[in-house]
Amino acid sequence: MTRRSRAIALTAVLTALVVVPVGAYLKLGTRVGTRTESLRWRTFPIRYFITNAGVSGVTAQQFQDAVTRAFNTWHAVENTETSSTFVGFVQARPFSEDGANVIGYLSQPGQDRTLAATTFTVDTTDGRILESDIYFNTIFPWSTSDGGTADRYDVESIALHEIGHLLGLSHSALGETELIGGSRRVIAAQSVMFPIAFRPGNIADRSLKADDIAGISDIYGTSTFSRELGSVSGRVTKSGRGVQGAHVVAFNPKTGKLVGGFTLNEAGDFVIAGLEPGPQVLRAEPLDDGDVTSFFDDDFDVDLDFRVTFYDRIVAVPRGGGARDIEIKVTAK
């Protein structure tokens, strides 16, 4: 068994798990010999405990209520099979490797850009998650107010992101930031799993977006999910060679929904699953808006030297099938 961590941060994240080279987003995974296994829970409901301690402005009961709402938001995704149950309050703190799934507060002054983090104990023979803890950093001010509180971070929003990690999702690149005073501020995000949090007082991330739903459905989707939705697959190339680490986005012009994927090998191959049937506009772009280590390990060779490029035709995604062999040809900057 190994213990690994993921984090949501203000301007950076802790990256330790490998990513799985399929799907509509990045899934967390672990190496098993020469293959990669997705991290996932095999037994439900997920039983979790809450540390019996509050912080200024948030009682332990208010914290538990917000965390439970966040769990239920993920469980409510149609055509998926996940569930959880709150077992009770405990004195134990998260990250104690005690065999229990504990969610609570920790003071981490050395992590002054990390709002919260999720750890795993994993069976490395099959990627089965055995234990997962989440901590919220007490050096930041917190709130569970219905409408949010100025200058305080929203527990439910951050819990929704971290529970996405707990369920096996990595980060999405569907967001836009601006650099201010040496740090990045989110302008807009089309995924709860975007690695940089909105500013204090914002509660926009209490609701899942199309990219989040595609991701969780690909891991825990029922047969109905496979029958009703579709996928696109192909390559991103530059001068005839594959582009590794490109961000590929599918845009549905009818609904305005965005679902993102990545090219995760030297051949530039990508797959974007969980798409509604019908027309999709495809775009390839470099990951040059932020820190690439929010998405990939340091030794993953990401190509940033190409221009944003749209595929030259609209792609028709079939119900229950895939549009294949698409080649998006990009050019160097």
C-alpha positions as CSV (number, residue, x, y, z in Angstrom):
1,M,0.0,0.0,0.0
2,T,1.1,3.5,-0.7
3,R,0.0,6.9,0.6
4,R,-0.3,9.7,-1.9
5,S,-1.8,13.2,-1.9
6,R,-3.7,15.7,-4.0
7,A,-4.5,19.3,-3.1
8,I,-6.4,22.4,-4.2
9,A,-4.4,25.5,-3.9
10,L,-4.6,29.3,-4.3
11,T,-1.9,29.4,-6.9
12,A,-0.3,25.9,-6.9
13,V,-1.1,22.4,-6.0
14,L,0.6,19.3,-4.5
15,T,1.0,16.7,-7.3
16,A,2.0,13.1,-6.5
17,L,-0.3,10.7,-8.2
18,V,0.1,9.6,-11.8
19,V,-2.7,10.3,-14.3
20,V,-4.6,7.7,-16.3
21,P,-4.3,8.2,-20.1
22,V,-8.0,7.9,-21.0
23,G,-11.2,9.7,-20.4
24,A,-12.6,13.2,-20.6
25,Y,-10.4,14.8,-17.9
26,L,-7.6,13.5,-15.7
27,K,-8.2,10.5,-13.5
28,L,-6.0,9.6,-10.6
29,G,-4.1,6.4,-10.9
30,T,-1.3,4.2,-9.6
31,R,1.3,2.1,-11.4
32,V,0.8,-1.6,-11.3
33,G,3.7,-3.2,-13.0
34,T,3.7,-1.9,-16.6
35,R,0.1,-0.6,-16.6
36,T,-1.8,2.2,-14.8
37,E,-4.8,1.4,-12.7
38,S,-7.5,4.1,-12.0
39,L,-8.1,4.9,-8.4
40,R,-11.6,4.1,-7.4
41,W,-13.7,2.8,-4.6
42,R,-15.0,-0.7,-5.0
43,T,-17.3,-0.8,-2.0
44,F,-20.1,1.6,-1.1
45,P,-21.2,3.4,0.8
46,I,-18.0,5.3,1.7
47,R,-18.0,5.6,5.4
48,Y,-16.5,8.9,6.7
49,F,-15.9,10.6,10.0
50,I,-15.7,14.3,10.9
51,T,-13.2,15.7,13.4
52,N,-15.1,17.1,16.3
53,A,-13.6,20.6,16.1
54,G,-14.7,23.8,14.5
55,V,-13.0,27.1,13.6
56,S,-14.0,30.7,13.9
57,G,-17.3,31.1,12.3
58,V,-17.9,27.4,11.6
59,T,-19.0,24.8,14.2
60,A,-18.3,21.1,13.8
61,Q,-21.9,20.5,13.0
62,Q,-22.0,23.2,10.3
63,F,-18.9,21.8,8.8
64,Q,-20.4,18.3,8.7
65,D,-23.6,19.6,7.1
66,A,-21.6,21.3,4.3
67,V,-19.4,18.2,3.7
68,T,-22.5,16.0,3.5
69,R,-24.1,18.4,1.0
70,A,-21.0,18.2,-1.1
71,F,-21.0,14.4,-1.1
72,N,-24.7,14.3,-2.0
73,T,-24.0,16.6,-5.0
74,W,-21.6,14.0,-6.5
75,H,-24.0,11.2,-5.6
76,A,-26.9,12.9,-7.4
77,V,-25.2,12.7,-10.9
78,E,-27.5,10.7,-13.0
79,N,-26.5,7.2,-14.3
80,T,-23.7,6.9,-11.7
81,E,-23.4,4.6,-8.7
82,T,-21.7,6.2,-5.7
83,S,-22.9,6.7,-2.1
84,S,-21.5,7.6,1.3
85,T,-22.6,7.8,4.9
86,F,-21.5,10.0,7.8
87,V,-20.6,7.7,10.7
88,G,-20.0,10.3,13.4
89,F,-17.7,12.8,15.0
90,V,-14.3,11.7,16.3
91,Q,-11.3,13.2,18.0
92,A,-9.0,11.8,15.3
93,R,-7.4,14.3,12.9
94,P,-7.1,13.7,9.1
95,F,-3.9,12.4,7.8
96,S,-3.4,10.1,10.7
97,E,-3.3,6.8,8.7
98,D,-5.7,5.1,11.1
99,G,-7.8,3.1,8.6
100,A,-10.7,5.5,8.8
101,N,-11.8,8.2,6.3
102,V,-11.5,11.4,8.4
103,I,-12.4,14.9,7.2
104,G,-11.5,17.9,9.4
105,Y,-9.3,20.9,10.0
106,L,-5.5,21.0,10.4
107,S,-3.2,24.0,10.9
108,Q,-0.7,23.9,8.0
109,P,1.1,27.3,8.1
110,G,3.8,25.8,5.8
111,Q,1.2,25.3,3.1
112,D,0.2,28.9,2.8
113,R,-1.2,28.5,-0.7
114,T,-3.1,25.3,0.0
115,L,-6.7,25.6,1.1
116,A,-7.3,21.8,1.5
117,A,-5.8,18.5,0.5
118,T,-6.8,14.9,0.0
119,T,-4.7,11.8,0.8
120,F,-5.2,8.2,-0.1
121,T,-4.1,4.8,1.1
122,V,-4.2,2.6,-2.1
123,D,-4.0,-1.0,-2.9
124,T,-1.4,-0.8,-5.6
125,T,-2.4,-4.2,-7.1
126,D,-5.7,-2.9,-8.5
127,G,-6.0,0.8,-7.7
128,R,-8.6,0.2,-5.0
129,I,-8.9,3.1,-2.5
130,L,-8.7,1.8,1.0
131,E,-8.7,5.0,3.0
132,S,-8.9,8.7,2.1
133,D,-8.7,11.8,4.4
134,I,-9.3,15.4,3.7
135,Y,-8.0,18.4,5.6
136,F,-9.0,22.0,5.5
137,N,-6.2,24.5,6.4
138,T,-7.1,26.6,9.4
139,I,-4.7,29.4,8.4
140,F,-7.5,30.5,6.1
141,P,-10.9,31.9,7.2
142,W,-13.9,29.6,6.5
143,S,-17.7,30.0,6.1
144,T,-20.8,27.9,5.6
145,S,-23.2,30.8,5.1
146,D,-25.9,30.2,2.5
147,G,-24.9,33.1,0.4
148,G,-21.2,33.0,1.2
149,T,-19.3,35.4,3.4
150,A,-16.9,38.1,2.1
151,D,-13.3,37.4,2.9
152,R,-14.0,33.8,3.9
153,Y,-13.7,30.6,1.8
154,D,-16.7,28.5,1.3
155,V,-16.5,25.1,3.0
156,E,-19.0,23.4,0.6
157,S,-17.3,24.6,-2.5
158,I,-13.9,23.4,-1.5
159,A,-15.3,20.2,-0.1
160,L,-16.9,19.5,-3.5
161,H,-13.5,19.8,-5.2
162,E,-11.7,17.6,-2.6
163,I,-14.4,14.9,-2.7
164,G,-13.9,14.8,-6.4
165,H,-10.3,13.9,-5.7
166,L,-11.5,11.4,-3.0
167,L,-13.6,9.7,-5.7
168,G,-10.7,9.5,-8.1
169,L,-10.7,12.6,-10.3
170,S,-7.7,14.8,-10.9
171,H,-7.7,18.3,-12.2
172,S,-9.5,20.0,-15.1
173,A,-7.9,22.8,-17.2
174,L,-11.3,24.4,-18.0
175,G,-10.7,27.7,-16.4
176,E,-9.2,31.1,-17.0
177,T,-6.9,33.1,-14.7
178,E,-5.1,36.4,-14.6
179,L,-1.7,37.1,-13.0
180,I,-1.9,39.8,-10.2
181,G,0.9,40.5,-7.9
182,G,2.8,37.3,-8.5
183,S,-0.3,35.1,-8.0
184,R,-3.1,33.9,-10.2
185,R,-6.8,34.8,-9.7
186,V,-9.6,32.9,-11.3
187,I,-11.6,34.8,-13.8
188,A,-13.9,32.0,-14.8
189,A,-14.0,28.2,-14.5
190,Q,-16.1,25.5,-16.2
191,S,-15.2,22.8,-13.8
192,V,-15.2,22.3,-10.0
193,M,-12.0,20.4,-10.5
194,F,-10.1,23.4,-11.8
195,P,-7.0,23.6,-9.5
196,I,-7.2,27.2,-8.5
197,A,-10.0,28.3,-6.2
198,F,-12.3,31.3,-6.6
199,R,-11.7,34.3,-4.3
200,P,-13.2,34.3,-0.8
201,G,-17.0,34.8,-0.6
202,N,-17.6,33.0,-4.0
203,I,-20.0,30.0,-3.9
204,A,-20.1,29.3,-7.6
205,D,-18.3,25.9,-7.1
206,R,-21.2,24.4,-5.1
207,S,-22.6,23.1,-8.4
208,L,-21.0,20.6,-10.8
209,K,-20.2,21.5,-14.4
210,A,-20.4,19.3,-17.6
211,D,-16.7,18.4,-17.3
212,D,-17.1,17.2,-13.7
213,I,-20.2,15.1,-14.6
214,A,-18.4,13.5,-17.6
215,G,-15.5,12.6,-15.3
216,I,-17.4,11.0,-12.5
217,S,-19.6,9.2,-15.0
218,D,-16.7,7.7,-16.7
219,I,-15.4,6.2,-13.5
220,Y,-18.7,5.1,-11.9
221,G,-21.2,5.3,-14.8
222,T,-23.9,2.7,-15.3
223,S,-24.7,0.9,-18.6
224,T,-27.2,3.7,-19.3
225,F,-24.4,6.2,-19.4
226,S,-22.5,4.2,-22.0
227,R,-25.6,3.8,-24.1
228,E,-26.8,7.4,-24.0
229,L,-23.6,9.4,-24.4
230,G,-20.7,9.3,-26.9
231,S,-17.0,10.2,-27.3
232,V,-14.4,11.6,-29.7
233,S,-10.9,10.4,-30.1
234,G,-7.9,11.2,-32.2
235,R,-4.5,12.9,-32.2
236,V,-3.0,16.4,-31.9
237,T,0.0,16.7,-34.2
238,K,2.6,19.3,-35.1
239,S,4.6,18.9,-38.3
240,G,3.4,15.3,-38.4
241,R,4.5,14.4,-34.9
242,G,2.4,13.9,-31.8
243,V,2.0,16.7,-29.2
244,Q,2.1,15.5,-25.6
245,G,0.3,17.4,-22.9
246,A,-2.1,19.4,-25.2
247,H,-5.4,20.4,-23.7
248,V,-8.3,19.4,-26.0
249,V,-11.8,20.9,-25.5
250,A,-15.1,19.7,-26.9
251,F,-17.7,22.5,-27.1
252,N,-21.4,21.7,-27.7
253,P,-22.8,24.7,-29.7
254,K,-26.4,23.7,-28.8
255,T,-26.0,23.6,-25.0
256,G,-22.8,25.6,-24.5
257,K,-21.3,22.8,-22.4
258,L,-17.5,22.2,-22.3
259,V,-15.7,19.0,-21.7
260,G,-11.9,18.8,-21.7
261,G,-9.3,16.2,-22.3
262,F,-5.5,15.9,-22.7
263,T,-3.0,14.2,-24.9
264,L,-1.2,11.9,-22.6
265,N,1.5,10.2,-24.7
266,E,4.1,11.1,-27.3
267,A,1.8,10.1,-30.1
268,G,-0.6,12.9,-29.1
269,D,-3.5,10.6,-28.6
270,F,-6.7,11.9,-26.9
271,V,-10.1,10.6,-25.9
272,I,-13.0,12.8,-24.6
273,A,-15.8,10.7,-23.3
274,G,-19.2,11.5,-21.7
275,L,-20.3,13.8,-24.6
276,E,-23.9,14.5,-25.5
277,P,-24.8,13.1,-29.0
278,G,-24.7,15.7,-31.7
279,P,-22.4,18.4,-33.0
280,Q,-19.2,19.2,-31.1
281,V,-16.5,21.8,-31.9
282,L,-13.0,20.7,-31.0
283,R,-10.1,23.0,-30.0
284,A,-6.5,22.2,-29.0
285,E,-4.5,24.6,-26.8
286,P,-1.3,24.6,-24.8
287,L,-1.4,24.5,-21.0
288,D,0.3,27.9,-20.7
289,D,-2.2,29.6,-18.4
290,G,-0.8,28.5,-15.0
291,D,1.4,25.8,-13.5
292,V,1.5,22.6,-15.6
293,T,2.4,20.7,-12.4
294,S,-1.2,21.2,-11.3
295,F,-2.0,18.6,-13.9
296,F,1.1,16.4,-14.5
297,D,4.1,15.2,-12.7
298,D,7.4,17.0,-13.1
299,D,8.9,14.4,-15.4
300,F,5.9,14.5,-17.8
301,D,7.2,16.3,-21.0
302,V,4.5,18.9,-21.8
303,D,4.7,20.7,-25.2
304,L,3.7,24.4,-24.9
305,D,5.1,25.5,-28.2
306,F,2.0,25.7,-30.4
307,R,-0.9,27.9,-31.2
308,V,-4.5,27.5,-30.2
309,T,-6.1,25.5,-33.1
310,F,-9.7,24.6,-33.9
311,Y,-10.4,21.3,-35.8
312,D,-11.5,22.3,-39.3
313,R,-14.9,20.8,-39.2
314,I,-17.8,20.1,-36.8
315,V,-17.7,16.6,-35.3
316,A,-20.9,14.6,-35.1
317,V,-20.8,12.5,-31.9
318,P,-23.0,9.3,-32.1
319,R,-25.2,8.1,-29.2
320,G,-23.5,5.2,-27.5
321,G,-20.5,5.3,-29.9
322,G,-17.4,7.4,-30.8
323,A,-16.2,9.7,-33.5
324,R,-12.7,8.5,-34.2
325,D,-9.5,9.2,-36.1
326,I,-9.7,13.0,-35.7
327,E,-6.4,14.8,-36.3
328,I,-6.0,18.3,-35.0
329,K,-2.9,19.8,-36.7
330,V,-1.3,22.6,-34.8
331,T,1.6,24.9,-35.6
332,A,4.5,26.2,-33.6
333,K,4.1,29.7,-32.1
